[in-house]
Amino acid sequence: MINITETAAKQIQNLKSQDSSAQDASFLRVSVAQGGCSGMSYKLDFASDQSDSDKVFEEHGTKLVIDVNSYLYLAGMTLDFEGGLNGKGFIFSNPNASRTCGCGSSFGV
């Protein structure tokens, strides 16, 4: 299961409406890639192509899709958003991460 907070869902919808290249996108794809200061990094993209093996989650009117390999590292995660002057942007509360970097965009298992 992946959770999307209402705040994150609103920000995703806001970003999609502002990005002309994302207008035709059906969902937000979250994936994991090698790299970052902790070994693995989160990647967010608007997309429309979905495979049968993808994991699909929808909350607060926002659809999030994760490929099977990335889901192994993201199961149980909550995607949140924190804005404001000292806001960090998207926050990945990932129970599978044994360590994270200061910026919150990379993790290790």
C-alpha positions as CSV (number, residue, x, y, z in Angstrom):
1,M,0.0,0.0,0.0
2,I,1.1,3.6,-0.8
3,N,-0.6,6.5,1.0
4,I,-0.9,10.0,-0.6
5,T,-1.8,12.8,1.8
6,E,-4.4,15.3,0.8
7,T,-1.7,18.0,0.8
8,A,0.5,16.0,-1.6
9,A,-2.5,15.2,-3.8
10,K,-3.4,18.9,-4.1
11,Q,0.2,19.8,-4.9
12,I,0.4,17.1,-7.6
13,Q,-2.8,18.4,-9.2
14,N,-1.5,22.0,-9.0
15,L,1.9,21.0,-10.6
16,K,0.1,19.1,-13.3
17,S,-2.2,22.1,-14.2
18,Q,0.9,24.4,-14.4
19,D,3.0,22.0,-16.6
20,S,1.8,22.2,-20.2
21,S,3.7,18.9,-21.0
22,A,1.8,17.1,-18.3
23,Q,-1.7,18.1,-19.4
24,D,-2.3,14.8,-21.2
25,A,-0.7,12.7,-18.4
26,S,-3.0,10.3,-16.6
27,F,-1.1,9.8,-13.4
28,L,2.1,10.5,-11.4
29,R,4.7,7.7,-11.7
30,V,7.0,7.2,-8.7
31,S,10.1,5.1,-9.2
32,V,13.4,4.4,-7.6
33,A,16.8,4.8,-9.3
34,Q,20.4,4.1,-8.3
35,G,22.1,7.2,-7.2
36,G,21.8,10.0,-4.7
37,C,23.9,10.5,-1.6
38,S,22.4,7.6,0.2
39,G,22.5,5.1,-2.7
40,M,19.0,5.2,-4.2
41,S,16.8,8.2,-5.2
42,Y,13.1,8.8,-5.7
43,K,11.9,9.9,-9.2
44,L,8.6,11.6,-9.9
45,D,7.2,11.9,-13.5
46,F,3.8,12.6,-15.0
47,A,3.0,9.8,-17.4
48,S,0.3,8.0,-19.3
49,D,1.9,4.7,-20.2
50,Q,1.0,1.9,-17.7
51,S,2.0,-1.8,-17.8
52,D,-0.2,-4.6,-16.5
53,S,2.4,-5.3,-13.7
54,D,2.4,-1.7,-12.3
55,K,1.0,-1.1,-8.9
56,V,-1.8,1.5,-8.9
57,F,-2.9,3.6,-6.0
58,E,-5.5,6.4,-5.9
59,E,-6.3,8.8,-3.1
60,H,-7.8,12.3,-2.9
61,G,-8.4,12.2,-6.7
62,T,-4.8,11.6,-7.5
63,K,-3.6,8.4,-9.2
64,L,0.0,7.2,-8.5
65,V,1.6,4.3,-10.3
66,I,4.7,2.4,-9.3
67,D,6.6,-0.3,-11.3
68,V,7.0,-3.7,-9.6
69,N,10.8,-3.3,-9.0
70,S,10.4,0.1,-7.3
71,Y,7.5,-1.1,-5.3
72,L,9.8,-3.5,-3.4
73,Y,11.5,-0.4,-2.0
74,L,8.4,1.7,-1.6
75,A,5.8,-0.6,-0.1
76,G,4.2,1.1,2.9
77,M,5.4,4.6,2.0
78,T,3.4,7.8,2.5
79,L,3.9,10.7,0.1
80,D,3.4,14.1,1.7
81,F,4.1,17.7,0.8
82,E,5.3,20.4,3.0
83,G,5.4,24.0,1.6
84,G,6.0,27.4,3.0
85,L,9.2,29.3,3.5
86,N,11.0,26.4,5.2
87,G,9.1,23.7,3.4
88,K,10.9,20.7,2.0
89,G,8.6,19.9,-1.0
90,F,7.6,16.3,-1.4
91,I,8.3,14.1,1.7
92,F,8.8,10.4,1.3
93,S,8.0,8.6,4.6
94,N,9.5,5.2,3.6
95,P,9.5,2.5,6.2
96,N,12.0,0.5,4.1
97,A,14.7,3.2,4.2
98,S,17.4,2.4,6.8
99,R,19.0,5.8,6.1
100,T,18.1,9.0,4.3
101,C,20.0,12.1,3.1
102,G,19.4,15.6,4.5
103,C,17.5,16.7,1.5
104,G,15.1,13.7,1.7
105,S,15.4,12.8,-2.0
106,S,17.6,9.7,-1.5
107,F,17.7,6.8,0.8
108,G,19.4,3.5,1.5
109,V,18.1,0.1,2.5
